[in-house]
């Protein structure tokens, strides 16, 4: 009995909300091969979803120096991992160590009939330095994304 409790202690579920190139059918989805799809979902908060001219989607939270005019719930997908260190490859892809994106907690509402209708997930959002660069070079396209990313 002690071994079962000890083993269970380390099975921590980690939830990830993806809204761009990591979604099913998009170019980086294969990086989620060790993750389990949970459901489609919508963010609980109104956020800005924009792209750069290079078709990289950015989720921007309000606050900081950039206050988006257009905010809306963002559509995406929830994934779950029980692996001990699931973030290494994803943090590398998102340029976390280079201050491109940062991982943060977000509340999402799944589409399916879940007993508890709200999930706390990690997601990647643009850092303030990324937003500053995009703003300075007029490289943001807010009109392109109306809460859902359809890029290649």
Secondary structure, DSSP 8 states (H G I E B T S, - for coil): -HHHHHHHHT---EEEEE-STTSTTSTTGGGGTTSEEEEEEEESS-BEEEE-TT--EEEE-S-SS---S--B--EEEEEEE-STTTTHHHHHHTTGGGTSEEEEEEEEEESS--SS--EEEEEEEE-HHHHHHHHHTT--BTTT-SS-----
